[in-house]
Amino acid sequence: MARIAGYTAPMTTMDPPQAHVPLTDERRARLREMIGDELDAAWLYDRLAGMSDPQSAAVLSRMAESELEHATHWVRLLGDERYPADLHRPSLRVRLMAFQARLWGLGFVISQLRREELVDIQKYVSDPDSGDLAEEEREHRATLAELGTQYGAVGAVGEGHAGVGAHGASTFRAALFGLNDGIVSNLALIAGVAGVAIGSEAVLVAGIGGWLAGAFSMAAGEYISVRGQSEVLQRQIAMERDEVLLDPAEERRELVSIYRAKGLSQELAEQVAAELSDKPDALIDTMVREELGLDPDQLGDPWRAALSS
């Protein structure tokens, strides 16, 4: 028996599973990385179980045990019995998540946990040595979705996010703010220069120079702001697309929950979700709009915002 990540992990004398990927140095490093990720997950689920009600604690404890089994799978594939002898130190990332959960509740970290389970699914679907691990991670995501409903997860189904369909209002805001800032700052500059009692031409040049400098400054700031926001939103849409493609059954359940929250009957919600599930592109578009509250066609134009500003 070998102690891993504060747990006791079985070191079997069975032959390691047949590897489909050659055990090169790069592959060994990759296996050690996946072992570390699984042990991190096991440690975190174990800590979260200690913060939960008895029923949720039992669920999270089973998930911790499952992650340990995943780690053991990769350890056996690695074929290095010395590896588990070293105590795994939980990463700063999972320690921080445990701290956040203790401070603000389990719901605060569930959405992030579901995203990380999705990352695991992506890794295992493309790894020929993963066996049934991808399907087990899908089950973990579904379980976390149920816990998210119970604990009011941040960004849970039906909540949505701050939509950006009002990007036209944002452009108008930029134009109004830029106009106001330009008038006030240039009036102050002109008044200051005029107070020095120099010629009118110098006052005019100072006013034009100040106006141009302010315009370029406001435009650059607005461009950077809107572009950064747009990139973040595009990343959210890409993550939602990955969720739909990798775990369509779970996304279908989420869509049913969204439509139920909107007042549709269970039968009608399931019918609509089933029809959309047959069209991946339509399902992705619907989930982006309904779950994230985003309009993919209205993410904001940084150039338009800059010119308006």
Secondary structure, DSSP 8 states (H G I E B T S, - for coil): -EEETTEEE----S-----SS---HHHHHHHHHHHHHHHHHHHHHHHHHTTS-HHHHHHHHHHHHHHHHHHHHHHHHHT-TTGGGS-----HHHHHHHHHHHHH-THHHHHHHHHHHHHHHHHHHT-TT-TTHHHHHHHHHHHHHHHHHHHT-TT-TTT-----TTHHHHHHHHHHHHHHHHHHHHHHHHHHHHTTT--HHHHHHHHHHHHHHHHHHHHHHHHHHHHHHHHHHHHHHHHHHHHHHH-HHHHHHHHHHHHHHTT--HHHHHHHHHHHHT-HHHHHHHHHHHTS---TT-S--HHHHHHH-
